[in-house]
Amino acid sequence: MNKKVIKTDKAPSALGPYSQAIVAGGMVYTAGQIGIDPATGKLAGGDVEIQARQTLKNLEEVLVSAGASFTDVVKSTIYLADLKDFASVNTIYQERFVDNPPARSTVEVAALPLGALVEIDMIAMLHAGR
């Protein structure tokens, strides 16, 4: 099985030795994204709503670069620094997944890179011809 590394300047560069995404076996596996503004390299804002929106924008750019979109996502995981932010992040997430949302897990974690409040990763399908 071949694997293809996905890298786009429209999303933040990796903060360590990992790829933004990998395409393998007809699937796209994204790394976790946080709300870094790729233009500044800093978190987009100090509240979870701003960070969640930027996180989803970053993921969208990675997926598009791989040849997929949010409609192709089959699984996502949301990591929250505080589970009290579940409702706020859920509302923003729902804006991107109105119909037929993917399977999803949401967990609270002790800490996220750069003090981020939310991190999300996704798995998406590629369609024949992409």
N, C-alpha and C positions, 0 to 999 in steps of 0.2 A: 504494500500500500504506500503510495506517495503522499507526502505532506508538503503543503505550501505555506510559507510564512507570510502573513499579512502585515503590512506596515503602511500607515498613512500619516501625513503631516497634518491632517484635519482633525486628528485626535491627539491627546498627549502622548509623548514618547513613554516607553516603559521606564519605570522607576528602578528597575533591576534587570537581572539576566533572564528576561522572558519576552515573548512576542505579544503584540497587541491581539493577535488571533492566529489560529492555525486552521487551515482547511485540510481535511482528511476524510476519506470514505464518504464523500458527498455531504459532509457536515462542516459547519463553521463553529469552532470553539473559541469564544472570546476570553481574554484575560479579564479580570475584574477591572472595572473603570470607576474612578472617583470623579468628583466634580471639578477637575482641573480645567481651567481655560487654556486651550493649547496656545493661544496668542501670548499669554503672560507666564505660563508655567506655574501659576498659583491657583489656589482654590477660588472658584467663581464668587463665593460669598460665604458669609458666616452662618447662614441658616439652612436647615435641611431642605427646604423647598427649592432654593436657588441651586444648591448642590445636586439635588435629585434631577432637576431639569438639565443641568450641564452634563451630568453622568449619562443620562439617556441620549443627549445630543452626541456625546463622544461615542457611545455604543452604536448609534445609528451610522456615524461616519465609518467606523470599523466594519460594520456589517456591509455597508454599501461598497466599501473597498474590496471586500471579499466576494461580492456579487450576490448579496442577500439583502433582506430588509426585515423590519419588525414583523411583517406578516409571515415570515419564514421561521420565526423563533418558536421552538418547541419546549424549551425549558429555560428558566432563569432562576438565579438565586440573588436575593437582596440581603446585604449585611448592614445592620444598623448599629451605630454606637449606642443608641438608646431606643429600646422597643416602644417607648412612648411616642416616637415619631412615626409609628406604623401607619396611622390613619392619614397623616399628611403625605407621606411617600406613596401610599396606596392610591390616593386621589390623583397625584401627578402621573403615576404609572398607568392608571386607567385611561388617561388622556391618550396614551400611545397604543393601548391595547383595548379598544372599544369592543370589538367583536372577536370571538374565538381566541381569548387570551391563552398564552402558553401555560404549561404546568409551572409551578413556582414554589420556592421555599423562601421563607424570611426568617432570619435569625439575628439575635443580638450578639455582638462580639465585644471583647474587652477594649479593643482599640483598632483604628484603621490608619493607613499611611497618611502622613502629613496632618493628622488630627481631623481627617474627614469625618463627616457624620453619616455618610451612606456610600456603599460600594455595591455594584451590580455586575454580574457576569451572565452570559447567555450562550445557549447552544441553538444553532439554526440549521435548517436544511438548505442545500443548494438544489436547484432544479436542473434537469438535463439541459444541456446547451449553454449553461453558464460557465 
